[in-house]
Amino acid sequence: MFNIVKKEMEWGHDTLTLETGKIARQADGCVIATYGETSVMAAVTYAKQPKPGQDFFPLTVHYNEKYYAAGKVPGGFFKREARPTEKETLTSRLIDRPIRPLFVEGFKNEVLVICTVLSHDLENDPDIVAMIAASAALTISGAPFMGPIAGARVGFVDGEYVLNPSVDDMQGLRANPEQRLDLVVAGTKDAVMMVESEAYELSEAEMLGAVKFGHEQMQPVIDLIVDLAEDAAKEPFDYQAPDYSAILARVTELGEQKMRDAYAITDKQERTAAVSAAKEAIKAELSEEELEDPNLGTALKKLESKVLRGDVVKNGKRIDGRALDTVRPIDCQVGILPRTHGSALFTRGETQGLIVTTLGTGDDEQIIDALHGNFRSNFLLHYNFPPYSVGEVGRFGPPGRREIGHGKLAWRALQAVLPTATDFPYTIRLVSEITESNGSSSMATVCGASLSMMDAAVPLKAPVAGVAMGLVLEEDGDYAVLTDILGDEDHLGDMDFKVAGTEDGITSLQMDIKVAGITPEIMETALAQAKDGRIHILGEMSKALSAGRSEFSAHAPRIETMQIPTDKIREVIGSGGKVIREIVETSGAKVDINDDGIIKIASPNGDAIQKAYDMIHSIVAEPEEGKVYKGKVVKIVDFGAFVNFFGKRDGLVHVSQIENRRLNHPSDVLKEGQEVWVKLLGFDDRGKVRLAMKMVNQETGEEMAKEDAE
C-alpha cells in the first residue's frame, strides 16, 4: 500500500529524519521532517496551468501549529486553533522568503505549501524543521523549483557559535546575558538566500561569521534532501519558460527613452505618474496582437529593471540623484503629542513614521499561549501601514503578514537596549503609524521608536538606528551596494538587506536575496556600508534627543516595586481578594503581585502609591520589640484591653500596664475606638503580643524616662 522512502542523519545534537510515501499521497509532494521529537509535515500542491492574464507568481506558504503537538488543549472558548498566531505568520514568511526566488523565472502557476506541526519536544523549534520539510517536499514534487534549500538556527555564547540552540536558550534573550544571538539562515548549496536575526550588539565580523557558520552547517541537510529526491522525486513538470524576447525588444525600442526620462524625476509621486504614462505610451504604439501577449507585463517590468539597474552599476547614478552610500535627508521631532507618554516623528526623505510610546503596568503584559508553554511579554511593538502612506486606496483593516513581519523586525532590533524588568517595571507598548513610505518603513520605525522611548523616559542602554541596503548584481559580476534604498530600488534590485544597531554593534539583521550568487565579499561590503549609514543616522537622531528624559510624562503611571516574603502573599491578597481590593479602593493605586512576592504599585499620583505601600507594609512587616506604636482600642475585658496597633495585628495591654495606679476596671480610663500609644513589650510563650501604655506619654507618643513613668 505504501511506498515509503526514509532518510536520516545525525545533525548537531539530534537525529534529522525525512520521510515520504506514507501520508498525504495525493499531494504533489509531502515530507515529514523530524528533528529530535519535533515533527513537521509539509505538503506541496501546484496548479498545472496558470490563470489567464496573471502576471505574478502566486506562491502561498502556511505554517500552522497544532496544540496536540505538545499535548495541549487550545485556550479560549472554542478550544480550536483559529486565526494564525504571530509565530505562525512569521514562520510562514520565514519559509516563503528563501524559496520564492528559486522557482524558474516566468513560472506563474499557483503553488500552495502547508506545513503542519505534528509533534513538539519543547526543545527543537519547529520553524527550522518546517523549512527543511517544505524544501524537501518541493524538491520531490516535480515543480520547477531550483532548490533544495536548508535552514539552520545559530546562537552565540562565549565567542562560540552554536548550531540549533534549544527553545529555552532562545526564549527571552534579554534576560539571558550568556546568549547574544538568535539567527536563522537559509540557503542553497552555493548561496545564502535569507537571514533573520535578533542580536545583542554583535560586531559586523561576528554577524558575518554567524551567517557563514549557519550556511556551512546546513550543507549535510541539503545532501540529505538530494538523497531523498533521488529515490522519491516525481517526474519534473513539463514547463518551458516563455520566450518573451520579441515583445521585450519591441517595448524597449518604443519606450526605453520614455522610461529613462520618467526615472530621471526625483519626486516619487511625479515619477510614479511618469512611469505609468510611459507604459501607456508604449502600449498605445503596440498592435492588438502585441497587446494580447501574456508576457507584455513581464517585458515592461524587465525594461524598468534594465533602466534603473544599468545606471546604478555603470554610472553610480540613482533614481533620486544620490551617491550610492548617501542617506536621504533626515528630520526628527519628539514630544509632538501632548497626552501620550512619549512620541516621535521620524522622517527620512519620503518615508515617515509617527511612533508613540505607552507605559503600562504588569496587568498590561501580553500573555502568549505558545506550544512550548505560556509566557509573558512586557515589550510590544505594533506596526501599521495604511494605504494613504503610498498615496493609494486599498484594504484597511487588521494587520496582514507584512505588518506583522515589519513590526517583529523592529521589535527584534530594539530588544537589546531595553532595561531589565527589575530596573524598569513597566510594560512598554510602541505603535508605529507609517504616514509616508518610499523605502524601508521598518527601519524608520526602529529609529522613531528609539526616540519615542527616550521621550517617554525609558532608560535605554543606547539609541538604535536602522538602515536598508540594496544590491544590483549584473551577470558579468559587477555590482553596486546601495545605502538607504527607495521602494523602486528594493522592487527592482537583487537584495534587501536591513541592518539595525547601536554605535557599538548590530542588534538585528534581515536579508532577502533574489538571486543566487551573493558572495561573502558582497555581504562584507554591505555590512561595512550599513555601519557608516547607521552611525550617520544616529548622529541625526541625537540632534532631536541625545539621551532619555529624566522625568516621565505627567500622564504616565509611576510604578514602585516592593518585595515581600512569599508566605505573606496570601495575607496581602486576602480571602477572595478582599484585602487587595480594599488597598486598591482606599489608595487609588493599581497593585500587581507575582508569585515571587514582587509587588508593583502604579499610579500617576505619588500619594496614592505611598498610601498603598504603607498599607501593604503594615500587613507584611513584623512589629519590633521595644518600639512605640499608635493603636486603637478594639475590645475591653476585665483583665485589660485589646489594641489594634500594627496593621491587622492586635495585642493585649494588661490592666496593670495601663496606668501607674491600680484600676478597678480598664473601662475606668479606656473605651472602645479610643486611640492610644503603646509600647511593644514582647511576646509570651504562646506568641501572644504584650503591650504597655504606662511608660508612653499619651499626648506626644514619646516614651517617658523611668522616673517620669513612676
Backbone hydrogen bonds, N-H to C=O, Kabsch-Sander energy under -0.5 kcal/mol:
donor,donor_aa,acceptor,acceptor_aa,energy
3,N,21,G,-1.0
4,I,2,F,-0.6
5,V,20,T,-2.6
7,K,18,L,-2.8
9,M,16,L,-2.1
11,W,9,M,-0.5
11,W,14,D,-2.9
14,D,11,W,-1.7
16,L,9,M,-3.0
17,T,34,T,-2.8
18,L,7,K,-3.2
19,E,32,I,-1.7
20,T,5,V,-2.2
27,A,24,A,-1.0
28,D,44,V,-1.3
29,G,44,V,-1.6
31,V,42,A,-2.1
32,I,19,E,-2.8
33,A,31,V,-0.6
33,A,40,V,-2.6
34,T,17,T,-2.6
35,Y,38,T,-2.8
36,G,15,T,-1.7
37,E,35,Y,-0.5
38,T,35,Y,-2.0
39,S,37,E,-0.6
39,S,119,S,-2.0
40,V,33,A,-2.6
41,M,116,T,-2.8
42,A,31,V,-2.7
42,A,40,V,-0.5
43,A,41,M,-0.5
43,A,114,I,-2.6
44,V,29,G,-3.3
45,T,112,L,-2.2
47,A,110,E,-2.9
54,Q,51,K,-1.8
59,L,57,F,-1.7
60,T,111,V,-2.4
62,H,113,V,-3.1
64,N,62,H,-0.5
64,N,115,C,-3.1
66,K,117,V,-0.9
69,A,66,K,-1.9
70,A,67,Y,-1.6
71,G,68,Y,-1.5
72,K,67,Y,-2.3
79,K,75,G,-0.5
89,T,85,T,-2.4
90,L,86,E,-2.7
91,T,87,K,-2.3
92,S,88,E,-2.2
93,R,89,T,-2.0
94,L,90,L,-2.1
95,I,91,T,-2.0
96,D,92,S,-2.2
97,R,93,R,-2.5
99,I,95,I,-1.1
100,R,96,D,-2.3
102,L,99,I,-1.3
103,F,100,R,-1.2
104,V,144,P,-2.3
107,F,104,V,-2.2
108,K,106,G,-0.5
111,V,58,P,-2.1
112,L,45,T,-3.0
113,V,60,T,-2.8
114,I,43,A,-2.5
115,C,62,H,-3.5
115,C,113,V,-0.5
116,T,41,M,-3.0
116,T,114,I,-0.5
117,V,64,N,-2.4
118,L,39,S,-2.3
118,L,116,T,-0.7
119,S,39,S,-1.7
120,H,69,A,-2.5
125,D,123,E,-0.6
128,I,125,D,-0.6
129,V,125,D,-0.8
130,A,126,P,-2.8
131,M,127,D,-2.0
132,I,128,I,-2.1
133,A,129,V,-2.4
134,A,130,A,-2.8
135,S,131,M,-2.2
136,A,132,I,-2.4
137,A,133,A,-2.6
138,L,134,A,-2.4
139,T,135,S,-2.2
140,I,136,A,-1.8
141,S,137,A,-0.8
141,S,138,L,-0.5
142,G,138,L,-0.5
145,F,143,A,-2.8
146,M,102,L,-3.6
146,M,144,P,-0.5
147,G,145,F,-0.6
150,A,187,G,-1.9
152,A,185,V,-2.1
154,V,183,L,-3.2
155,G,162,V,-2.8
157,V,160,E,-2.7
160,E,157,V,-2.0
162,V,155,G,-2.3
164,N,153,R,-3.3
167,V,123,E,-2.1
170,M,166,S,-1.6
171,Q,167,V,-1.6
172,G,170,M,-0.5
173,L,170,M,-0.7
175,A,172,G,-1.4
176,N,173,L,-1.7
179,Q,176,N,-1.1
180,R,156,F,-1.6
180,R,178,E,-0.5
182,D,198,E,-2.3
183,L,154,V,-2.1
184,V,196,E,-3.3
185,V,152,A,-2.4
186,A,194,M,-2.5
187,G,150,A,-2.1
188,T,191,A,-2.3
192,V,518,I,-0.5
193,M,186,A,-2.8
194,M,186,A,-2.0
195,V,511,M,-2.4
196,E,184,V,-2.3
197,S,509,L,-0.8
198,E,182,D,-1.9
199,A,507,T,-3.2
200,Y,180,R,-2.0
201,E,199,A,-0.5
201,E,506,I,-0.6
202,L,506,I,-2.0
207,M,203,S,-2.2
208,L,204,E,-2.4
209,G,205,A,-2.2
210,A,206,E,-1.8
211,V,207,M,-2.0
212,K,208,L,-2.4
213,F,209,G,-2.5
214,G,210,A,-2.5
215,H,211,V,-2.2
216,E,212,K,-2.4
217,Q,213,F,-2.4
218,M,214,G,-1.3
219,Q,216,E,-1.1
221,V,218,M,-0.7
222,I,218,M,-1.7
223,D,219,Q,-2.1
224,L,220,P,-1.8
225,I,221,V,-2.2
226,V,222,I,-2.3
227,D,223,D,-2.3
228,L,224,L,-2.2
229,A,225,I,-2.6
230,E,226,V,-2.0
231,D,227,D,-0.8
231,D,228,L,-0.9
232,A,228,L,-1.7
233,A,229,A,-2.4
234,K,140,I,-2.4
237,F,142,G,-3.5
239,Y,237,F,-1.8
241,A,239,Y,-0.5
244,Y,242,P,-0.9
248,L,244,Y,-2.3
249,A,245,S,-2.5
250,R,246,A,-2.0
251,V,247,I,-2.5
252,T,248,L,-2.3
253,E,249,A,-2.2
254,L,250,R,-2.1
255,G,251,V,-2.5
256,E,252,T,-2.0
259,M,255,G,-2.7
260,R,256,E,-2.3
261,D,257,Q,-2.6
262,A,258,K,-2.0
263,Y,259,M,-2.5
264,A,260,R,-0.6
264,A,261,D,-0.6
265,I,262,A,-1.5
271,R,267,D,-2.8
272,T,268,K,-3.1
273,A,269,Q,-2.0
274,A,270,E,-2.3
275,V,271,R,-2.7
276,S,272,T,-2.1
277,A,273,A,-2.3
278,A,274,A,-2.3
279,K,275,V,-2.1
280,E,276,S,-2.3
281,A,277,A,-2.4
282,I,278,A,-2.0
283,K,279,K,-2.5
284,A,280,E,-2.0
285,E,281,A,-0.7
285,E,282,I,-1.1
286,L,283,K,-1.3
291,L,287,S,-2.3
292,E,288,E,-1.4
293,D,290,E,-1.1
296,L,293,D,-1.9
299,A,295,N,-2.4
300,L,296,L,-2.3
301,K,297,G,-2.1
302,K,298,T,-2.3
303,L,299,A,-2.1
304,E,300,L,-2.3
305,S,301,K,-2.6
306,K,302,K,-2.5
307,V,303,L,-2.3
308,L,304,E,-2.5
309,R,305,S,-2.9
310,G,306,K,-2.1
311,D,307,V,-1.3
312,V,308,L,-1.5
313,V,309,R,-2.2
314,K,310,G,-2.3
315,N,311,D,-1.6
316,G,311,D,-0.5
316,G,312,V,-0.9
317,K,311,D,-1.8
318,R,322,R,-0.9
321,G,318,R,-1.8
326,T,323,A,-1.5
331,D,347,T,-2.7
333,Q,345,L,-1.9
335,G,343,S,-2.5
341,H,357,T,-0.8
342,G,357,T,-1.0
344,A,355,I,-1.9
345,L,333,Q,-2.9
346,F,344,A,-0.5
346,F,353,G,-2.6
347,T,331,D,-2.7
347,T,345,L,-0.6
348,R,351,T,-3.3
349,G,329,P,-2.3
351,T,348,R,-1.9
352,Q,436,E,-2.5
353,G,346,F,-2.5
354,L,433,E,-2.7
355,I,344,A,-2.6
355,I,353,G,-0.6
356,V,431,V,-2.4
357,T,342,G,-3.1
358,T,429,R,-2.6
360,G,427,T,-3.2
364,D,361,T,-1.7
365,E,362,G,-1.3
366,Q,377,S,-2.4
368,I,366,Q,-0.7
368,I,375,F,-3.3
369,D,367,I,-0.6
370,A,368,I,-1.0
370,A,373,G,-1.1
373,G,370,A,-1.7
375,F,368,I,-1.9
377,S,366,Q,-2.2
380,L,428,I,-3.1
382,H,430,L,-2.9
384,N,432,S,-2.9
389,S,386,P,-1.7
390,V,387,P,-1.8
391,G,388,Y,-1.7
392,E,387,P,-2.0
404,I,400,G,-2.2
405,G,401,R,-2.6
406,H,402,R,-2.9
407,G,403,E,-2.3
408,K,404,I,-2.1
409,L,405,G,-1.9
410,A,406,H,-1.9
411,W,407,G,-2.3
412,R,408,K,-2.7
413,A,409,L,-1.9
414,L,410,A,-1.3
415,Q,411,W,-1.2
416,A,412,R,-0.6
417,V,414,L,-1.3
418,L,415,Q,-1.3
424,F,420,T,-2.3
426,Y,424,F,-1.7
427,T,360,G,-2.3
428,I,378,N,-3.1
428,I,426,Y,-0.5
429,R,358,T,-2.6
429,R,427,T,-0.5
430,L,380,L,-2.9
431,V,356,V,-2.1
432,S,382,H,-3.2
433,E,354,L,-3.1
433,E,431,V,-0.7
434,I,384,N,-2.3
434,I,432,S,-0.8
435,T,352,Q,-1.4
435,T,433,E,-0.8
436,E,352,Q,-1.6
437,S,389,S,-2.2
444,A,440,S,-1.2
445,T,441,S,-1.8
446,V,442,S,-1.6
447,C,443,M,-2.1
448,G,444,A,-2.8
449,A,445,T,-2.8
450,S,446,V,-2.0
451,L,447,C,-1.8
452,S,448,G,-2.7
453,M,449,A,-2.5
454,M,450,S,-1.9
455,D,451,L,-2.3
456,A,452,S,-1.3
457,A,454,M,-1.4
458,V,453,M,-2.6
460,L,458,V,-2.1
461,K,417,V,-2.5
465,A,501,G,-2.4
467,V,499,V,-2.5
469,M,467,V,-0.5
469,M,497,F,-3.4
470,G,482,L,-2.5
471,L,495,M,-0.7
472,V,480,A,-2.1
474,E,472,V,-0.5
474,E,478,D,-3.2
477,G,474,E,-1.8
480,A,472,V,-1.8
482,L,470,G,-2.4
483,T,324,L,-3.2
484,D,468,A,-1.1
485,I,468,A,-1.5
490,D,486,L,-1.9
491,H,487,G,-2.5
492,L,488,D,-2.5
493,G,489,E,-0.9
494,D,471,L,-3.3
495,M,471,L,-0.6
496,D,512,D,-2.4
497,F,469,M,-2.6
497,F,495,M,-0.5
498,K,496,D,-0.5
498,K,510,Q,-3.2
499,V,467,V,-2.5
500,A,508,S,-2.6
501,G,465,A,-2.6
502,T,505,G,-2.1
506,I,202,L,-3.7
507,T,500,A,-2.7
508,S,500,A,-1.8
510,Q,498,K,-2.6
511,M,195,V,-2.7
512,D,496,D,-2.4
513,I,193,M,-2.6
514,K,494,D,-2.8
515,V,494,D,-0.6
519,T,517,G,-0.6
523,M,519,T,-2.1
524,E,520,P,-2.5
525,T,521,E,-2.2
526,A,522,I,-2.5
527,L,523,M,-2.5
528,A,524,E,-2.2
529,Q,525,T,-2.5
530,A,526,A,-2.4
531,K,527,L,-2.0
532,D,528,A,-1.7
533,G,529,Q,-2.0
534,R,530,A,-2.7
535,I,531,K,-2.6
536,H,532,D,-2.0
537,I,533,G,-2.3
538,L,534,R,-2.5
539,G,535,I,-1.8
540,E,536,H,-1.7
541,M,537,I,-2.6
542,S,538,L,-2.0
543,K,539,G,-0.5
543,K,540,E,-0.8
544,A,541,M,-1.5
545,L,541,M,-1.8
549,R,454,M,-2.7
556,A,553,S,-1.6
558,R,603,S,-1.8
560,E,601,I,-2.6
562,M,599,I,-2.1
564,I,597,G,-2.6
568,K,565,P,-2.1
569,I,566,T,-1.1
572,V,568,K,-1.9
573,I,569,I,-2.2
574,G,570,R,-2.9
577,G,574,G,-2.0
578,K,575,S,-1.3
579,V,573,I,-0.8
580,I,573,I,-1.6
581,R,577,G,-1.9
582,E,578,K,-1.7
583,I,579,V,-2.2
584,V,580,I,-2.3
585,E,581,R,-2.7
586,T,582,E,-2.6
587,S,583,I,-2.6
588,G,584,V,-2.4
590,K,602,A,-3.3
592,D,600,K,-2.5
594,N,598,I,-1.9
597,G,594,N,-1.8
599,I,562,M,-3.3
599,I,597,G,-0.6
600,K,592,D,-2.9
601,I,560,E,-3.2
601,I,599,I,-0.5
602,A,590,K,-2.9
602,A,600,K,-0.5
603,S,558,R,-2.2
606,G,604,P,-0.6
609,I,605,N,-1.6
610,Q,606,G,-2.2
611,K,607,D,-2.3
612,A,608,A,-2.3
613,Y,609,I,-2.5
614,D,610,Q,-2.6
615,M,611,K,-2.2
616,I,612,A,-2.5
617,H,613,Y,-2.9
618,S,614,D,-2.2
619,I,615,M,-0.9
619,I,616,I,-0.7
620,V,616,I,-2.3
621,A,617,H,-2.7
626,G,680,L,-3.0
627,K,624,E,-1.7
629,Y,678,V,-3.1
631,G,676,V,-3.3
632,K,644,N,-2.0
633,V,674,Q,-2.8
634,V,642,F,-2.8
635,K,642,F,-1.4
637,V,640,G,-2.7
640,G,637,V,-1.1
641,A,653,V,-2.2
642,F,635,K,-3.0
643,V,641,A,-0.5
643,V,651,G,-3.0
644,N,632,K,-2.9
645,F,643,V,-0.8
645,F,649,R,-1.8
646,F,649,R,-1.4
649,R,646,F,-2.4
651,G,643,V,-1.9
652,L,689,V,-2.0
653,V,641,A,-3.1
654,H,652,L,-0.7
654,H,691,L,-0.7
655,V,639,F,-2.2
657,Q,654,H,-2.6
658,I,655,V,-1.0
659,E,655,V,-0.6
661,R,659,E,-0.9
668,D,665,H,-2.4
669,V,666,P,-1.6
670,L,666,P,-1.9
673,G,633,V,-3.2
674,Q,671,K,-1.8
676,V,631,G,-2.1
678,V,629,Y,-3.0
679,K,692,A,-3.0
680,L,627,K,-2.4
681,L,679,K,-0.8
681,L,690,R,-2.3
682,G,690,R,-1.2
684,D,688,K,-2.3
687,G,684,D,-2.1
690,R,682,G,-2.9
691,L,652,L,-2.8
691,L,689,V,-0.5
692,A,679,K,-1.7
693,M,657,Q,-2.8
694,K,657,Q,-2.0
696,V,693,M,-2.2
697,N,702,E,-3.1
698,Q,696,V,-0.6
701,G,697,N,-3.0
704,M,695,M,-2.7
709,A,705,A,-2.0
710,E,706,K,-1.0
